[in-house]
Amino acid sequence: MDGVLPDDTMVQSSVGQCLYHPVRTNEESVEDTEKLVIRRFEARFAPVVASWVRDDAELFQLTPTTPPPLTPEKVLAWVRPNGRAYLGFQGGRKVPCLYGELNPMRTNDEHLWIGHVLADPGCRGQGLGQVFVRRLVESGCAEFFAERISLIVFPDNTPAVRCYERVGFTLNGDEHHRFGPKQRPYRMLRYEVLRPRGSAGGSLYCGTDAQAQPRSAQISPRTPHGQRAIHPDGSDTDAHDSGS
Ligand SMILES: CC(C)(COP(=O)(O)OP(=O)(O)OC[C@H]1O[C@@H](n2cnc3c(N)ncnc32)[C@H](O)[C@@H]1OP(=O)(O)O)[C@@H](O)C(=O)NCCC(=O)NCCS
């Protein structure tokens, strides 16, 4: 999910983890990769990004801790001091059509999480989201030397789940968060990719790797595998304190 950090309190599944290797899948042609240019986020595009959320329900799926309506100021507040926000530009256009963030987990700079992946409704469903997320992962490996990249998503957000799976993210377990004034509980899916030990980064493959263990510090008695929480406010925390 975006704006929500993967959670230390998650219940890990036995699903195999995804290792990072060539980021290009068989389906992705050279044309695909060239039709989207990734640049660092610029504040002047915050109003454009804010205009892409179609309704309150979509905003909740994107970031359950950002109250509606989404405003440029709230978009600017997503960008974390130690994180990086990116924009995707289609076919040399001057106005972006995709937004997303790469943020380090607080206790482990080599563990990143992807937040607030959002596309202009007019460009959705064309595979651009997948190209964009792949580029984020490539950037995480090449620039941040990421060993692990995580995200969390609501199970019923089918386009997002499909997009992440097509990139190569694999289901790593469930996370349970509470959102809203009534602190209603929600189940979320945690997806991850890992970079194989000893690799230089920038490439991705999927498969299980028994050696690829979480490197995050053990910070919660409810985190059997020592992983930290990813929360909708864009922070990873010691305790299960997510909420809006
Ligand atoms: C998530 C998001 C960025 C994806 O961007 P995108 O450019 O549409 O993604 P892609 O086209 O690369 O991939 C979407 C995939 O979902 C599929 N899909 C879309 N709607 C679907 C539906 N209702 N049922 C099944 N599959 C669906 C598409 O066919 C595509 O899969 P394919 O390549 O196998 O055909 C975009 O949907 C978005 O901005 N959503 C709103 C914000 C949000 O929820 N962000 C994610 C928060 S975790």
The ligand as an SDF file (V2000), in Angstrom:
LIG
                    3D

 48 50  0  0  0  0  0  0  0  0999 V2000
   -2.1500    1.3160   -9.0740 C   0  0  0  0  0  0  0  0  0  0  0  0
   -1.9530    2.1330  -10.3300 C   0  0  0  0  0  0  0  0  0  0  0  0
   -0.8180    3.1250  -10.1270 C   0  0  0  0  0  0  0  0  0  0  0  0
   -1.5820    1.1950  -11.4810 C   0  0  0  0  0  0  0  0  0  0  0  0
   -1.2720    1.9690  -12.6310 O   0  0  0  0  0  0  0  0  0  0  0  0
   -1.5840    1.4140  -14.1190 P   0  0  0  0  0  0  0  0  0  0  0  0
   -0.8050    2.2300  -15.0650 O   0  0  0  0  0  0  0  0  0  0  0  0
   -3.0470    1.3490  -14.3400 O   0  0  0  0  0  0  0  0  0  0  0  0
   -1.0260   -0.0680  -14.0000 O   0  0  0  0  0  0  0  0  0  0  0  0
   -0.7310   -1.1000  -15.1830 P   0  0  0  0  0  0  0  0  0  0  0  0
   -1.5790   -0.7850  -16.3820 O   0  0  0  0  0  0  0  0  0  0  0  0
    0.7380   -1.1960  -15.3930 O   0  0  0  0  0  0  0  0  0  0  0  0
   -1.1850   -2.4690  -14.5220 O   0  0  0  0  0  0  0  0  0  0  0  0
   -2.4870   -2.6410  -14.0430 C   0  0  0  0  0  0  0  0  0  0  0  0
   -2.8540   -4.0940  -14.1910 C   0  0  0  0  0  0  0  0  0  0  0  0
   -4.0890   -4.3330  -13.5050 O   0  0  0  0  0  0  0  0  0  0  0  0
   -5.0250   -4.8390  -14.4260 C   0  0  0  0  0  0  0  0  0  0  0  0
   -6.3260   -4.3730  -14.0060 N   0  0  0  0  0  0  0  0  0  0  0  0
   -6.7590   -3.1120  -13.9410 C   0  0  0  0  0  0  0  0  0  0  0  0
   -8.0280   -3.0860  -13.4660 N   0  0  0  0  0  0  0  0  0  0  0  0
   -8.3540   -4.3570  -13.1940 C   0  0  0  0  0  0  0  0  0  0  0  0
   -9.5090   -4.9810  -12.6850 C   0  0  0  0  0  0  0  0  0  0  0  0
  -10.5770   -4.2800  -12.3130 N   0  0  0  0  0  0  0  0  0  0  0  0
   -9.5120   -6.3280  -12.5580 N   0  0  0  0  0  0  0  0  0  0  0  0
   -8.4360   -7.0430  -12.9030 C   0  0  0  0  0  0  0  0  0  0  0  0
   -7.2820   -6.5100  -13.3880 N   0  0  0  0  0  0  0  0  0  0  0  0
   -7.2790   -5.1750  -13.5390 C   0  0  0  0  0  0  0  0  0  0  0  0
   -4.5940   -4.3260  -15.7770 C   0  0  0  0  0  0  0  0  0  0  0  0
   -5.1140   -5.1020  -16.8290 O   0  0  0  0  0  0  0  0  0  0  0  0
   -3.0830   -4.5010  -15.6370 C   0  0  0  0  0  0  0  0  0  0  0  0
   -2.7000   -5.8490  -15.6980 O   0  0  0  0  0  0  0  0  0  0  0  0
   -2.0840   -6.4940  -17.0710 P   0  0  0  0  0  0  0  0  0  0  0  0
   -0.8400   -5.7330  -17.4110 O   0  0  0  0  0  0  0  0  0  0  0  0
   -1.8210   -7.9010  -16.6900 O   0  0  0  0  0  0  0  0  0  0  0  0
   -3.1500   -6.3430  -18.1220 O   0  0  0  0  0  0  0  0  0  0  0  0
   -3.2660    2.9010  -10.7290 C   0  0  0  0  0  0  0  0  0  0  0  0
   -4.2910    1.9460  -10.8520 O   0  0  0  0  0  0  0  0  0  0  0  0
   -3.6800    3.9390   -9.6990 C   0  0  0  0  0  0  0  0  0  0  0  0
   -3.2140    5.0770   -9.7330 O   0  0  0  0  0  0  0  0  0  0  0  0
   -4.6200    3.5710   -8.7800 N   0  0  0  0  0  0  0  0  0  0  0  0
   -5.1300    4.5320   -7.7800 C   0  0  0  0  0  0  0  0  0  0  0  0
   -4.1430    4.7530   -6.6520 C   0  0  0  0  0  0  0  0  0  0  0  0
   -3.7740    3.4530   -5.9670 C   0  0  0  0  0  0  0  0  0  0  0  0
   -4.6180    2.6870   -5.5380 O   0  0  0  0  0  0  0  0  0  0  0  0
   -2.4690    3.2210   -5.8610 N   0  0  0  0  0  0  0  0  0  0  0  0
   -1.9400    2.0120   -5.2810 C   0  0  0  0  0  0  0  0  0  0  0  0
   -1.8840    2.0860   -3.8160 C   0  0  0  0  0  0  0  0  0  0  0  0
   -1.1200    0.6430   -3.1030 S   0  0  0  0  0  0  0  0  0  0  0  0
  1  2  1  0
  2  3  1  0
  2  4  1  0
  2 36  1  0
  4  5  1  0
  5  6  1  0
  6  7  2  0
  6  8  1  0
  6  9  1  0
  9 10  1  0
 10 11  2  0
 10 12  1  0
 10 13  1  0
 13 14  1  0
 14 15  1  0
 15 16  1  0
 15 30  1  0
 16 17  1  0
 17 18  1  0
 17 28  1  0
 18 19  1  0
 18 27  1  0
 19 20  2  0
 20 21  1  0
 21 22  1  0
 21 27  2  0
 22 23  1  0
 22 24  2  0
 24 25  1  0
 25 26  2  0
 26 27  1  0
 28 29  1  0
 28 30  1  0
 30 31  1  0
 31 32  1  0
 32 33  2  0
 32 34  1  0
 32 35  1  0
 36 37  1  0
 36 38  1  0
 38 39  2  0
 38 40  1  0
 40 41  1  0
 41 42  1  0
 42 43  1  0
 43 44  2  0
 43 45  1  0
 45 46  1  0
 46 47  1  0
 47 48  1  0
M  END
$$$$
